[in-house]
Amino acid sequence: MSETTVRNQKLIRIFETTGSVLAMAYALLIASNTGNEILGFTLLLISALLFAAWGWLDKRWAFLILQFFYATSAIIGLVRWS
């Protein structure tokens, strides 16, 4: 296995894990209705960017395109709640 492949696998693991944790935190913040919407949508945006990086590195183009819609949703949420 090449050095680049090993590096990409490590980055993918980091992006996948961190993106998942942030997405779960986003969902809990929004569902809790505790006034933390700005933080929640910020976490969603960061999560979408991490997942987009994962999609790019792993050449999962449909997944990458999906992240565009999640990022757009996060930006709409940030604009509407700010």
KAQUIWO-V974582 format. One record per residue. RES is the residue in one small letter. SS is DSSP state (a for helix, b for strand, c for the rest). OMEGA is omega as a letter, one per 30 degrees, with the letter a starting at -180 (none if undefined). Layout:
<<RES	SS	OMEGA> <RES	SS	OMEGA>>
This chain:
<<m	c	a> <s	c	a> <e	a	l> <t	a	l> <t	a	l> <v	a	l> <r	a	l> <n	a	l> <q	a	l> <k	a	l> <l	a	l> <i	a	l> <r	a	l> <i	a	a> <f	a	a> <e	a	a> <t	a	a> <t	a	l> <g	a	l> <s	a	l> <v	a	l> <l	a	l> <a	a	l> <m	a	l> <a	a	l> <y	a	a> <a	a	l> <l	a	l> <l	a	a> <i	a	a> <a	a	a> <s	a	l> <n	c	a> <t	c	l> <g	c	a> <n	c	a> <e	a	a> <i	a	l> <l	a	a> <g	a	a> <f	a	l> <t	a	l> <l	a	l> <l	a	l> <l	a	l> <i	a	l> <s	a	l> <a	a	l> <l	a	l> <l	a	l> <f	a	l> <a	a	l> <a	a	l> <w	a	l> <g	a	a> <w	a	a> <l	a	a> <d	c	l> <k	c	l> <r	c	a> <w	a	l> <a	a	l> <f	a	l> <l	a	l> <i	a	l> <l	a	a> <q	a	l> <f	a	l> <f	a	l> <y	a	l> <a	a	l> <t	a	l> <s	a	l> <a	a	l> <i	a	l> <i	a	l> <g	a	l> <l	a	a> <v	a	a> <r	a	a> <w	a	a> <s	c	none>>
